[in-house]
Amino acid sequence: MEAVDKYYGAFHALKSINLTVRQGEKVVLCGPSGSGKSTLIRCINYLENFAGGRVVVDGIELKSGASIDAIRREVGMVFQQFNLFPHMTVLRNCMLAPMKVRGMKATQAEEVARAYLERVRISDQMHKYPAQLSGGQQQRVAIARALCMDPKVMLFDEPTSALDPEMVKEVLDTMVSLAGERRTMICVTHEMGFARAVADRVIFMANGEIIEEAPPEEFFTAPRNERTRAFLGQILGH
């Protein structure tokens, strides 16, 4: 991202954001509500358009039409609210995009879907509908569905924020296991234990700007910016 600006009317949501994420890197974005974290990752696959600057994913500049489609094929996204299709079984939810977008035959798409549902440890629920699952189970299905496209980049937009506390761990455990792979991950989360365990780099945002970024050990033990220290004091309780 180079000098990316985003406005909602007169509100300046992202202020000249510059961010480079390397292939295979795990980046966690944190910061107070309204700081621009979700807006930033939604600009990466053009779920939000932006007023100025450039976004380039895997060598493709995000502009319009064909470039958006090309980038979305390579960027998986997991949302707060799961966004599963309620009228489809878990298995069909996972098969749909590979068939529609990648042109896979149903037999191959089913094989891929079964493998990733096994990967997130929920293959025993594959013939159920989303409403029959817990929130944590639905979110694991959403992760499997994104993985079925074999994306180069995975975006997570506060994937545990809509979950009951007892369901958070099962989703975080799934994400920790994914982080062992060479897939690029950008995750908006307040789960600081996850950030500490998984991130190569933690980025703190406030008021639409990147305030501080550092490896986790440095970020948590010696934050340089006063706003970062105040945020960590609130969220970690010290």
MILO-162792 format. One record per residue (C-alpha): x, y, z; residue in one letter. Coordinates in steps of 0.05 Angstrom, whole numbers, padded with zeros to 5 digits, always signed. Example, Ala and Ser with C-alpha at 12.3 -4.5 7.8 and 13.67 -1.06 7.14 Angstrom:
! residues 2
+00246-00090+00156A +00273-00021+00143S 
END
This chain:
! residues 238
+00000+00000+00000M +00028+00067-00020E -00002+00133+00006A -00072+00103+00011V -00126+00151+00032D -00198+00133+00048K -00255+00180+00064Y -00326+00168+00087Y -00357+00235+00067G -00315+00286+00104A -00286+00234+00153F -00214+00217+00136H -00213+00142+00154A -00144+00124+00127L -00089+00177+00123K -00035+00164+00072S -00023+00092+00093I +00044+00061+00072N +00050-00013+00086L +00091-00069+00055T +00076-00141+00074V +00126-00194+00050R +00105-00262+00023Q +00094-00310+00080G +00094-00256+00133E +00043-00257+00190K +00020-00186+00208V -00028-00168+00264V -00063-00100+00263L -00088-00074+00330C -00114-00009+00358G -00177+00023+00386P -00244+00018+00352S -00250+00066+00294G -00176+00070+00282S -00181+00044+00210G -00157-00028+00218K -00216-00062+00184S -00220-00008+00131T -00147-00019+00115L -00153-00094+00102I -00219-00085+00064R -00181-00039+00016C -00134-00096-00001I -00188-00134-00039N -00229-00072-00057Y -00287-00086-00010L -00274-00013+00004E -00252+00034-00051N -00201+00087-00035F -00192+00160-00054A -00117+00161-00069G -00054+00120-00069G -00038+00050-00095R -00051-00021-00073V -00010-00076-00106V -00021-00149-00089V +00026-00202-00117D +00048-00154-00172G -00023-00135-00193I -00044-00063-00182E -00114-00056-00156L -00153-00013-00204K -00220-00037-00230S -00254-00095-00265G -00205-00148-00284A -00152-00129-00233S -00202-00133-00176I -00226-00202-00198D -00153-00226-00206A -00135-00202-00136I -00198-00230-00103R -00181-00298-00131R -00115-00296-00092E -00140-00262-00028V -00183-00301+00021G -00222-00264+00074M -00253-00285+00140V -00304-00236+00169F -00330-00223+00239Q -00399-00250+00223Q -00379-00314+00184F -00421-00295+00122N -00437-00368+00104L -00493-00383+00056F -00550-00406+00102P -00586-00448+00049H -00524-00490+00033M -00491-00545+00074T -00422-00535+00102V -00393-00577+00045L -00430-00538-00009R -00408-00472+00022N -00336-00494+00013C -00345-00523-00057M -00379-00462-00088L -00322-00413-00101A -00273-00465-00129P -00326-00487-00179M -00351-00417-00197K -00285-00380-00196V -00231-00432-00208R -00273-00474-00255G -00263-00538-00215M -00307-00599-00229K -00353-00617-00171A -00314-00680-00154T -00248-00642-00148Q -00281-00584-00109A -00311-00634-00061E -00243-00667-00050E -00211-00599-00036V -00269-00579+00010A -00266-00644+00050R -00190-00636+00058A -00196-00565+00087Y -00255-00582+00131L -00211-00638+00159E -00154-00587+00165R -00197-00542+00211V -00224-00603+00248R -00297-00597+00229I -00306-00649+00174S -00356-00686+00219D -00405-00628+00209Q -00399-00623+00133M -00471-00643+00117H -00502-00595+00167K -00527-00524+00152Y -00494-00463+00184P -00553-00451+00232A -00541-00520+00262Q -00470-00501+00283L -00441-00460+00340S -00408-00394+00325G -00339-00423+00333G -00356-00480+00286Q -00384-00431+00235Q -00321-00389+00238Q -00278-00451+00226R -00321-00468+00166V -00311-00396+00141A -00236-00406+00147I -00239-00472+00109A -00282-00439+00055R -00230-00385+00045A -00174-00436+00043L -00210-00477-00011C -00190-00423-00061M -00116-00435-00041D -00106-00360-00033P -00037-00329-00030K -00060-00280+00024V -00110-00291+00081M -00144-00231+00112L -00178-00238+00180F -00225-00182+00203D -00233-00191+00279E -00251-00265+00269P -00266-00277+00342T -00302-00214+00361S -00372-00242+00349A -00358-00306+00388L -00375-00327+00459D -00311-00329+00501P -00310-00405+00505E -00310-00410+00428M -00253-00361+00417V -00198-00412+00432K -00220-00462+00380E -00217-00409+00325V -00150-00381+00350L -00121-00451+00353D -00142-00461+00280T -00108-00395+00261M -00045-00413+00300V -00040-00479+00261S -00049-00442+00195L +00006-00393+00214A +00055-00450+00211G +00045-00452+00135E +00079-00404+00086R +00015-00367+00072R +00014-00291+00081T -00034-00271+00137M -00059-00202+00157I -00103-00204+00218C -00143-00150+00254V -00152-00173+00325T -00151-00154+00398H -00125-00223+00417E -00057-00202+00441M -00036-00273+00461G -00047-00294+00389F -00007-00233+00364A +00050-00251+00410R +00051-00324+00390A +00041-00318+00315V +00058-00249+00287A +00123-00232+00253D +00103-00159+00261R +00050-00122+00302V +00022-00056+00277I -00014-00006+00321F -00064+00041+00288M -00100+00102+00315A -00141+00156+00280N -00130+00126+00211G -00054+00124+00216E -00001+00072+00230I +00029+00096+00296I +00079+00040+00310E +00102-00026+00282E +00152-00076+00311A +00166-00150+00322P +00121-00176+00378P +00174-00180+00432E +00194-00108+00421E +00122-00085+00412F +00098-00114+00478F +00159-00102+00521T +00185-00035+00496A +00132+00004+00456P +00160+00071+00435R +00097+00112+00426N +00056+00138+00484E -00010+00120+00450R +00014+00048+00440T +00033+00044+00514R -00035+00071+00535A -00071+00021+00490F -00031-00038+00515L -00041-00015+00586G -00117-00017+00575Q -00120-00082+00537I -00069-00121+00578L -00091-00090+00644G -00025-00059+00666H 
END
